[in-house]
Amino acid sequence: MTHMTRRTFASVLAVAAGGLSLPSLAGASSTEKYLVVGAGPQGLKAALQAQRTKPQREVTLVDPSFYMSQASHSPLAPKGLDPQEVADFVRQGGRLVEATVEGIDPSLGRAYLKQGQHIAFDQVETYLGMTFVEEPADGILHGWSDNVQADQLWQQVKNMKAGGVVAIQTPTTAYRYEKGAFERANIIASYLETHNPSAKVFIFDDCHDKALAALNSPMIEWVQEIPVGVTADVLNVIPAHKVVELG
């Protein structure tokens, strides 16, 4: 996932008015103000939905930095914002604010920014996302937060020997999204069923409900501990996550 600089981001929105700016805070307005904190794909989706359901709303999307989807050779790559959707949001009057929200006071209808200002709102939604509890150890291939690792992981899957084993270790805490590791297993198994049908995919998990997994392939086996004698040809360890905190 690549960080969009102001220059690059502005080029995406060259045909749209506005851009990265702080909404005017002076004076009262009768226009309904809808604030979305967190500009991941889900945050953008919520902002677009708020805009479409009531076009007269003033919808603001705020995030410390905006990320766009980048080309990747891996279907496991993390998804950034769709540049076309962002441009559409701004064309339709949406506001983008690149800032850090340090606190939210629903009673006053204010989101306080690290820069010392605030954004007024009538309604607010937060999509703060997830981050690693600790940075992964060197050499651990998680393929979870950037395209480089996702590409490396996918290349290992493609180059794995016939009848090889992919082992996925789930985190001991919440995922970036609830079914993330299991969806990854399904994607890998779907590829292997065609290109390496004698392969096996193990999910090592001892703290989540198997019913959430929705595993689609008999190639995938859910286990709570590593079976004796099993050696992984591709090891994917997804680190523990935590919710990003305001500020």
N, C-alpha and C positions, 0 to 999 in steps of 0.2 A: 504494500500500500504506500503510495507516494504522497508526501505533503504538498499541498498546493500553496505556492507563494501568492502574495497579493497580485503580483504581475500576471502569473499564470492564471489565477482564478479570475482576474478581471478580463482576461482574453476570452475565457469561456462565456462571460456575460457581456461581451462587447455590444451585443445587439439589444441588451436590456438596460433599462434605466435603473438607477439605484446602485447596487453593488454592496460592498462592505461598508456599512455606516451605522452610526448610533442614531436611533429614532429620536426625534425632537421630544424633549421632556417638558417644554414650556407650555403652560396653559392647559385647560381641560378640554376634552373632546368627547362628543357624544358617540363617536365611532367605537364599536366593541373592539377591545384589544385582546388578542389571543397570542399567548407566548408559548413557544416550544423550546425547552432547554435541552440541548444535545442534538448534534447534527449528524448522527449516524443514519443509515438507511431507514431505520424505524422512525427516527425523529423527523426526517424529511417527509416520509410517508404521512405522518400525523399532521405536519404543517400543510401539506397539499390537500389532505382530506378536510381540514378546517377551512381552508380557502375555498374549496369547491362546494362544500355544503352551505356556506354563507359568504358569497363573494364580497359583500360589503364590509366584512371584517377586516381589521388591520392585523395581519398575521406576521409575527416576528420569530425568526429562527436564530438562536444564539448558540455559539460554540467557541471554545478557545482556538480551534483551528479546523478548517474544512478540508476533507479528503475526497478525492475523486477516484472512481474506478480506473484502474490501469490495466493495460494488456497483460495477460498471463497465459502461460501454456498449461496451467493446472486448473482443473475444475474445483480444486480444493482451496483456491486463493480466496482471501477475504474480500468482501464486497465493499466498495466505497460508494460515494454518491454518484448518481447518474447525472452527467453534465447537462443533458437535455432537460431532465426534470428540474434541476436547479434553475436553469435559464427560464423555464416555463413559470416557475414559482415567482421569480423576480418580475417577469413580464406582466404577471397578473397582480402586481402590487405588493408582493411579499418582500419583507425586509430581512437582510442577512446582517448579523452583528457578530464580528469576531472579537469575543471578549470572554472572560472567565466569570461565571456566576458564583459568588461566595456565599450567598444566602437568599432565601425566599421567605417573604412574609405574606401569607395568604390573606391575613386580616386587613392589611394595608394595600394589598394588590401591588407589591413591589418586589422586583428581583434586583438584588444589590450586586454590582459589578466590582471586580478587583480594582478597576480603574478609578473607583470612587463615585461613579454615577449609579443611577438605577433606571430600570425599565418598568413602566407601569403596565399592569395587565388586569383584565377582568376574569380571564381563565388562563390556567397554566398547565402544561404537561411536561414531565421530565423523562428524558431517555438518556441517562448518564452512561450507559454501557458498562462494560467490565474491563478490568485490567488484571495483570498477573499479581498474585499475592507476593511472590518473589520472582526476580528475574531467573529464567531457566538457566541451568548449569551449561557451561560451554560443551558443545558437542551433542547436546540433546536436541533432536529434531522434533519441534512441535508443529511447525507449519500452520500456525494459528493466527499470527498477527501481521504477517508480511508476505508479499508475493515471492520473495527469494526462497524462503523456507518452503512455501507451498510448492513451488516449482521443483525444488530438490526432492521433496517427499514423493511427488508424483513421478519423477524420473526414476526413483528407486523402485516404485511399484511396477513401472513399465519394464524395467530391466531385471526384475526378480527372476530367479531360476524357476523352471517348471516345477510345480508342486511346492513352491515356497510358502513361507508363513509371514503374514502381516500381523503384528501385535499392536493394538491400540490401548494405551493406558489412560483411562479417563481421569479427570481431576477429582479431588476429594471434596471440592466445593462446587458452587453453581457454575454452569457453563456461561459463555458469552450469550448463548441462547439455549434453552432447555434441552433440545434434542441434537445439539451440535455434533458431538462425538459419534452419535449413532447415524446421523445423516452422512457423515464422512465415511463410516464403515459401509453404508449402502452404496455410495458412489464408487468406492474402491472395489467392492464385490461385483458390482455391475460390470465394471471394466474387466475384472479377472475372469468372470464367467465366460467371456468371449475369447480373451487372449491368453488365459492361463487357467483353464477349467479345473485342474487338479490342485490349485492353490487353496489356502485356508486363511480366514481372517478371524483372529481372536480379539474379543473385547474383554479387558481385565477391569472389572468393576465390582466394588463391594459395598457401595453406599447409595445406589440409585435404584429406582423402581424399574424393573425390566419391562414393565408394561409401557413405559415411556419410549422405549427404544424403537418400536415399530421396525424391527429388522426384517428386510425383505428377501434375504437370500439364505438358503440352507448352507451356503459356504461360510456364513458367519456363526461363530459360537461364542456365547456369553459365558464367561467363567469368573469366579471370584478369586482365584489364585492361579498362578502359572502351572499348567500341567507338567508333570514330571517328564523329562526327556524332550520337551518342546524348545526349539531354538528359533528365535525370530530372525528372519532375513531382512525384514523392514520393521524397525521399531519406532513407533510414534507415541511420544509421551506428551500429553496435554497438561500443562501446569495448572495448579489451583488458581482460581479466579476470585476476585472480589468486586463489588460494585464500586464504581468511581465515585468519590466523594466530592461534594460541592467545594469549590475553592482550590 
